[in-house]
Amino acid sequence: MILLAVRWYLRYGLSYRDVEELLAERGIEVDHVTIYRWVQRFAPLVIDAARPCRHSVGDRWFVDETYVRVAGLWRYVYRAVDQHGQVIEVLVSKRRDVAAATRFFEMMLAGRERPKEVTTDLAAPLLRVVDDLVPGALHDTTKSANNRIECDHGRLKARLRPMRGLRTDRTATVVIRGHAFVQNLRRGHYELGVEARHERLRVAAAFDELAAAI
């Protein structure tokens, strides 16, 4: 029941109160604050448990930043996808600078092969970090080349819209990472849920498989 609530919250455009109401319809009385705590506690565990089943990322990376509000303040969200649509990594940062961009690329590069091509906009921090950390990659900064990741930002914004605001940077990180995880599940980037009766049941089947691991 806990993982069901977590899955609903990460998968659909629901608030914590929406999930509370859906559970109440099924005879399960749980306060929305408890559901918030479940998401914060169990979403990272599910993501970590699924890590061995994740597909390798492609060799073309599309990197960009977008913005979200956390406790009324703007935060930068670094995001990257590969040519197959797999979300590689996300990072919530207070700043848009070389240090933040470096940290983001180090997270992406940890345990992975260097990409052959990286596409970014002309933001100075990204230009410097790509030159420093992946000097052998073709760096594409041409206009419209980064439409893939910019369009993908819209899916994140659509998920965040029904929420009543993000409270802390940690809350934002958990929710945004959880959203990316479910996106990747739905797009078939994990060896999870592959035996589901229908593609639309893949996420539910994947969570059932992961329940035993946590």
C-alpha positions, 0 to 999 in steps of 0.5 A, a space after each residue: 500500500 505504501 509503494 502504491 501511494 508512492 507510485 501514484 504520486 510519482 506517476 500521475 499529476 496528483 497532489 498529496 491530498 489527491 492521493 489521500 482521497 484515492 486511498 480513502 475511496 479504497 477504505 485506507 485512511 492515511 493523512 496527506 502528510 504521511 504520504 509526503 513522508 512515504 514519498 521522501 522515504 521510499 522513492 530514493 530506496 526504489 530508485 536505488 533498488 532499480 539501479 542494477 536493472 537500468 540500461 546503459 545510457 547512449 553516447 549522445 547527451 543533451 544537457 540543459 537547465 530549467 527552473 523550479 520554485 522551492 520555498 518561494 525561491 528559484 532553483 536551477 534544475 540540471 537535466 540530461 537525456 540521451 538520444 534514446 530519451 533516457 533521463 541520465 541524471 538530474 541535479 537541483 542547484 541554488 546556483 547556475 555556475 561552473 561548480 554546479 555544472 561540474 558537479 552535474 557532469 561528475 554525477 553523470 560520468 561516474 561509472 559510465 563511458 564518456 559520451 561521443 557527443 554533448 549538446 548544450 546551449 551557449 551557457 558559459 558554465 556548460 561550455 567550460 565544463 564540457 571542454 574540461 571533463 569531456 574534451 574528446 566529445 563533439 560539442 554541439 551548441 547550434 540553435 535548436 539542437 537541444 530541443 530534445 531536452 527542452 521539450 522534456 522539461 515540459 513533462 517535468 513542469 506538467 508533473 509539478 504544476 498540481 503540487 502546492 509548492 516544493 518545501 525544501 531542496 531535498 524535497 525537490 530533489 526526491 520528487 524530480 529524481 522520482 519523476 525521472 525514474 518513472 519516465 525511464 520506466 515508462 520508456 523501457 529503460 529498465 529490465 523491469 516490468 517487461 513481462 507486464 500484460 500490457 505496456 501501460 502496466 509496466 510501471 505497476 509491474 516494475 514497482 511490484 518487482 522492486 517491493 521485494 528488494 526494499 
